[in-house]
Amino acid sequence: MATNSSAKEAKTSTDISKLRIRVRAYEHKILDMSVKQIMDTALRFDAEVVGPIPLPTDIKRYTVNRSSFVYKDAREQFEMRMHKRVIDIKNPSPKVIEALTNLSLPSGVSIDVKMI
């Protein structure tokens, strides 16, 4: 029994905590600039960075009638594209987390941060 508890303690001490940052935006150029800014900030504090990993683009399509009463067959189609990237930071130090929270990113970029 004593070996079991010591094995669990050893396992918890070797667990690697990760900071998973998911960045989303409608424009890919602004998204790439903000991802580069996040990566430069993390690398400045010697953090191990994995990514950016591009995720599939979400496309929402809308079809609208051109006229309200006559010419029902005339339609317009619109789409919105949501570009996404994921960045993993392994073993983030408190300095890295503080620098990332103070980061100023352009509007239109949404960020989700998870500790794994």
C-alpha positions as CSV (number, residue, x, y, z in Angstrom):
1,M,0.0,0.0,0.0
2,A,2.8,2.4,0.8
3,T,4.2,2.0,-2.7
4,N,0.8,2.8,-4.2
5,S,0.6,6.2,-2.5
6,S,4.2,7.1,-3.3
7,A,3.5,6.3,-7.0
8,K,0.5,8.6,-6.9
9,E,2.6,11.4,-5.3
10,A,5.3,11.0,-7.9
11,K,2.7,11.1,-10.7
12,T,1.1,14.3,-9.4
13,S,4.5,16.0,-9.1
14,T,5.4,15.1,-12.7
15,D,2.1,16.3,-14.2
16,I,2.7,19.1,-16.6
17,S,0.3,22.0,-16.4
18,K,-0.6,23.7,-19.6
19,L,-2.2,27.0,-20.5
20,R,-4.4,26.5,-23.6
21,I,-5.2,29.7,-25.4
22,R,-7.9,29.7,-28.0
23,V,-8.1,32.8,-30.2
24,R,-10.9,33.5,-32.6
25,A,-11.6,36.4,-35.1
26,Y,-13.4,37.2,-38.3
27,E,-10.3,38.5,-40.1
28,H,-7.4,36.2,-40.4
29,K,-4.7,38.9,-40.6
30,I,-5.8,40.5,-37.3
31,L,-5.9,37.0,-35.8
32,D,-2.3,36.1,-37.0
33,M,-1.0,39.5,-35.6
34,S,-2.5,38.8,-32.2
35,V,-1.3,35.2,-32.1
36,K,2.2,36.5,-32.9
37,Q,2.0,39.0,-30.1
38,I,0.9,36.3,-27.6
39,M,3.7,34.0,-28.7
40,D,6.3,36.8,-28.5
41,T,5.2,37.6,-25.0
42,A,5.4,34.0,-23.9
43,L,8.8,33.5,-25.5
44,R,10.1,36.6,-23.9
45,F,9.7,34.9,-20.5
46,D,11.3,31.6,-21.7
47,A,8.0,29.6,-21.8
48,E,7.7,26.5,-24.0
49,V,5.1,27.3,-26.7
50,V,3.4,24.8,-28.9
51,G,1.5,26.3,-31.9
52,P,-0.2,28.2,-33.3
53,I,-2.4,25.3,-34.4
54,P,-5.0,26.3,-37.0
55,L,-8.5,24.9,-36.3
56,P,-11.2,24.5,-39.0
57,T,-12.9,27.7,-40.0
58,D,-16.6,28.0,-39.0
59,I,-18.7,29.2,-41.9
60,K,-22.2,30.5,-41.3
61,R,-24.2,31.0,-44.5
62,Y,-27.4,33.0,-44.8
63,T,-29.8,33.1,-47.8
64,V,-32.0,36.2,-48.1
65,N,-34.8,37.1,-50.6
66,R,-33.9,40.1,-52.7
67,S,-37.4,41.4,-52.8
68,S,-40.2,41.0,-50.3
69,F,-43.1,40.3,-52.6
70,V,-42.3,39.8,-56.3
71,Y,-39.4,37.8,-57.7
72,K,-39.3,35.1,-55.0
73,D,-36.6,33.2,-56.9
74,A,-34.1,36.1,-56.6
75,R,-32.0,35.5,-53.6
76,E,-28.7,36.8,-52.1
77,Q,-26.3,34.7,-50.1
78,F,-24.0,35.9,-47.4
79,E,-21.4,34.2,-45.2
80,M,-19.5,34.9,-42.1
81,R,-16.2,33.1,-41.5
82,M,-14.8,32.6,-38.0
83,H,-11.0,31.8,-38.0
84,K,-9.6,30.0,-35.0
85,R,-6.1,29.2,-33.6
86,V,-4.9,27.3,-30.5
87,I,-1.7,28.0,-28.6
88,D,-0.4,25.7,-25.8
89,I,2.1,27.1,-23.2
90,K,3.7,24.3,-21.1
91,N,4.6,25.0,-17.5
92,P,3.7,28.7,-17.4
93,S,5.3,30.8,-14.7
94,P,3.4,33.5,-12.9
95,K,5.3,36.1,-14.8
96,V,4.1,34.7,-18.1
97,I,0.5,34.6,-16.9
98,E,0.7,38.2,-15.6
99,A,2.2,39.4,-18.9
100,L,-0.5,37.7,-20.9
101,T,-3.3,39.3,-18.8
102,N,-1.8,42.7,-19.4
103,L,-1.6,42.2,-23.1
104,S,-3.6,44.6,-25.3
105,L,-5.1,43.0,-28.4
106,P,-7.1,44.5,-31.2
107,S,-10.9,44.6,-31.1
108,G,-12.6,41.8,-32.8
109,V,-10.4,39.1,-31.3
110,S,-11.9,36.9,-28.7
111,I,-9.7,34.8,-26.3
112,D,-10.5,31.8,-24.2
113,V,-7.9,30.6,-21.7
114,K,-7.9,27.2,-19.9
115,M,-5.6,25.6,-17.4
116,I,-5.1,21.9,-18.2
